[in-house]
Amino acid sequence: MKHHLILQVVAKALIPFILLFALYVQFHGDYGPGGGFQAGVIFGAAFILYGIVFGKDVAMKVVPPSLVYTTASLGVLLYTGVGVAGMLLGGEFLNYSVLSKDAVAGQHLGILLIEFGVGITVASVMIALFLSYANYRVTEPGEGE
């Protein structure tokens, strides 16, 4: 990949702020617009920007594909685990009220955990899709034979 110094400097300056904004959207999601899906998309976009600017090989060293697949699975397990925990504590699936002695605190905890699971999964799937497309190579007719 050609070295685009200005683009690399600007990306290095912007990516931490993009990630910080993703965290803000993630943890402010239960108080206003936003939440896990939006935060996951923003977080994934920051990594994709890094991969586009610095190259897929460097990006794969920062976040290996095995880590991406593991975090995608963990996010789904967290989402499902909160729902099952609600059932085991005597409520319905994804009934957050039973997660704490105080129903409001249980709702707050449940929403935070669910949104965190969604955010992890969405970011991981976006990064996995980027890495899949970045590794895709179009072959000319007769070249792959």
Phi, psi and omega in degrees: 000140177292149179272116176251090189300315182296316179298320179293319179294316180295318179296317178298328179283325185274326187302317177299324179288325176296316179295321177296320177295322177298318177295321177299313180297320180299309188270354175258359185297332180274355178255340183200194179299142179122189180144203187297315183295311181296318179295320178297320178294317180294316179297315178297322179296324177296317178293320179297319174303315178300316180294323179290318184284316186259351178102150184293328181294318177293319180297323180288338174284325179290312179230099181295148180304326179297323177293321179298314181292323179295315181291328176297318179292320180296324178297317178294320179295323178296314179302310181294321181298323178294320178295317180292322178299321176299321178291318181293334179270008173103003179255192176270170177299127182064028171270103187283343186301330184274001182283348180214164177295325176267127184298322180293318177296323177296319176299314181297313180297316180298316180295317179299316181293317179297312181296325177294318177298318178295317180298316179298315182294314182296315179298317181295319180291321177298316180294320179296319177296318178299312181296325178295314179290327179292330179272351182286133181233126178278127179260144177282156178303130179087348183283322185272004184272000000 
